[in-house]
Amino acid sequence: MNARQRFNACLNFEKPKDRLPTVEWAPWWNKTVERWRNDGLSPDIQNSDLQDYFGLDPMHNLTIYAIGKGAPKPAHHGAPLISDEASYNELRPFLFTDEMITHSVNEAKKLKERHDKGEIIVRIWLDGFFWFPRTLFGIEPHFYAFYDHPDLMQRMNSELAEYNIKAMKAVFEVLKPDMVGFAEDMSYNHGPMLSYELFREFLLPHYQKVIPFIKENGVKVLVDSDGEITSMIPWLQEAGIEGAYPLERQAGVDVEKIRRAFPGFLMLGGFDKMVLKHGEAAIRKEFERLLPVMKSGGFIPSMDHQTPPECSIENYRIYLQLFREYSQKAA
């Protein structure tokens, strides 16, 4: 089987004939690669080379940007770009531009041949309806904006939904991705950062506008949210979302509990990155924890976020060796 066939078999709760996919959905952290250079990784190996270098099933992220070139940058991470409708209107010419759609289409064209051959997996990254307003309002003001600027929040997300559909229509004419992921990060270690009532009012209608288009094209739709997302799964299912990643173990996410409670829910990630520094026995124990769910289908194991720099390149190679072993056991 090729990379796409394995990946799509898992997303359809089918058994791949040879093994589960071995993927890293997230790019490697620069600090980790710096550590690996000190461990002996050749400077000729760039971050973009690592999937092939490590022999993984290559997964490519195709981003549909909502903020165009030339837009102002926040002063720092989490800082605001807007504060009210007037400042949003000033920023609006930089948002949802045809130029960014053209960029995404051109990126799709570069991937098309290998994707058509099944050599690579392609996932689309969309700004979601929690993520996008937070990017513009800034982290803390965003929470107040649900109450201080409800009409603006609805306008922003309505415009984002229309843009996401327009952009995907253009990209889907080139290639149909293997999955679409909404970037959200709606949870931290104790659960959701917003109530169900806010989710239902400000996010749900916009998901329900976009997701039918994705599904009509036969593409699976997941949400990318860090933290503890288990209690949010019924909300996501109401919106039509079929799965989630990265399923962070340090936040208490337990893929076995999710499988029991939500048997048809798709999962990507789930491997506790914090065990890597402890060596082979700890890594094997983690795969043993995941193996029953790997066998159940609908679960593509991967790092539960970016590989931390505490992991030596030797331990990462041990991880990959065991990843392949357990991917065969699960098939």
DAVENTA-V267613 format. One line per field, one symbol per residue. ss: DSSP state (h for helix, s for strand, l for the rest). phi: phi as a letter, one per 30 degrees, with the letter a starting at -180 (. if undefined). psi: psi as a letter, one per 30 degrees, with the letter a starting at -180 (. if undefined). A space follows every 50 residues. Layout:
BEGIN
ss=???
phi=???
psi=???
END
This chain:
BEGIN
ss=llhhhhhhhhhllllllllllllllllllhhhhhhhhhllllllllhhhh hhhlllllssssssllslllllllllllllllllhhhhhhhhhhsllhhh hhhhhhhhhhhhhhhhllllssssssslllhhhhhhhlhhhhhhhhhhlh hhhhhhhhhhhhhhhhhhhhhhllllllssssslllssllsslllhhhhh hhhhhhhhhhhhhhhhlllssssslllllhhhhhhhhhhlllssslllhh hlllhhhhhhhllllsssssslhhhhhhlhhhhhhhhhhhhhhhhhllss ssslllllllllhhhhhhhhhhhhhhhhhhl
phi=.ceddddddddchcdddcaddcbcdcdddedddeeddddjddddddedcd ddedidddccccdcdccddidecddaeiddcbbadddddddedcchdded deedddddddcedddddidbcbccccdcccddddeddjedeedddecdbd ddeddedddddddededdeddddcacddacbddbhcbcdckdcbdddded dcceddeddddedddecicdbbbcbdidceddeddddddjdcabaciddd cjdbdddddddbdcddbbjidddddedcjdddddddddddeededdiibc daedldddddddddddddedddedddddddd
psi=lleeeeeeeefghljkfellkjljfklkkeeeeeefeffgkkffjleffe eeefgljkkkkjkjkfklkfklklelkflkflfaeeeeeefeffkhkfee eeeeeeeeeffeeeeefgflkkkkjkkafeeeeeeefleefeeffeefhe eeeeeeeeeeeeeeeeeeeeeffeljlflkkkkeiflafgakglleeeee efeeeeefeeeeeeefggkkklkjklajgeffeeeeeefgkfallgijef ggkjfeeeeeeifgkkkkbfkjfffeffaeeeeeeeeeefeeeefflgkj klkgakklffjleeeeeeeeeeeeefeeef.
END
